[in-house]
Amino acid sequence: MSISPRKRLSPGESRDAALEAARALLLEAGPQAVTLKAVAARIGRTHANLLHHFGSAAGLQKALAANIATNVSAKISAAVLRARTTDHNPREVVDLTFDAFGKEGAGALASWMILNGNEDALDPILEAIHNLVDEISDGHGEDVMSLHEETLQLTLMALGDALLGGPMARALGLARDKAREMAACQLRKSVANGI
C-alpha cells in the first residue's frame, strides 16, 4: 500500500486553507477549538507549517477575525451602496451585521480572544468597521458623526445579541429576533432623517 504525497500548496493557498479550516472549526465547535494543532490536522499540514504562517494560535485567531471582518464588511458595503440607489430595507444591513457576530462567529471569537489576554484581538474587526464607515460616509459631510453613532449602536447591539441575545429574549418573554427588529427600526429612523 502506497501513501499518496500531500498536494503541494503555495504559501497563499496554505494560508487560505488554514483560515477556511479555522472558520469551520469556529462554527462547529466554538472559538476554543481554533488551535494550530486542530487546524493542521484538518488540512493535513504540520503544526510547524501553521506556526510559519501565523506565529501562534493567537495569530491564527487574529487572522481569522480579520478574514471574517473583511468578508462581512464587503457584504455590508454592497448592501449600503444598493440602499443608496434603490428603495431598500435597512434590515439587510442589520441582518448582515448581526450574522457577522452571531452566525459567522465573530462575536464568540473576539470574546474568546479578549478573555485569553489577546489585547489586540479586536483590531482587525475594528479596522474593518472603521474602513467601512469611511467608505460609506464619503460625501455625507456633516452626517459623518451620526453615521459613526449609528455604527457604534448597531455593532454593540449585534455583539450583545451574539453573546446573550437568545437567553435574554427568552428571559424577557420576547421573540428571538427582537434585537434585530429594534436595530432595524432605529436604522429606518436614521435613514428617514437623512443619515
Secondary structure by P-SEA (a helix, b strand, c coil): ccccccccccaaaaaaaaaaaaaaaaaccccccccaaaaaaaacccaaaaaaccccaaaaaaaaaaaaaaaaaaaaaaaaaaaacccccaaaaaaaaaaaacccaaaaaaaaaaaacccccaaaaaaaaaaaaaaaacccccaaaaaaaaaaaaaaaaaaaaccaaaaaaaaccccaaaaaaaaaaaaaaaaacc
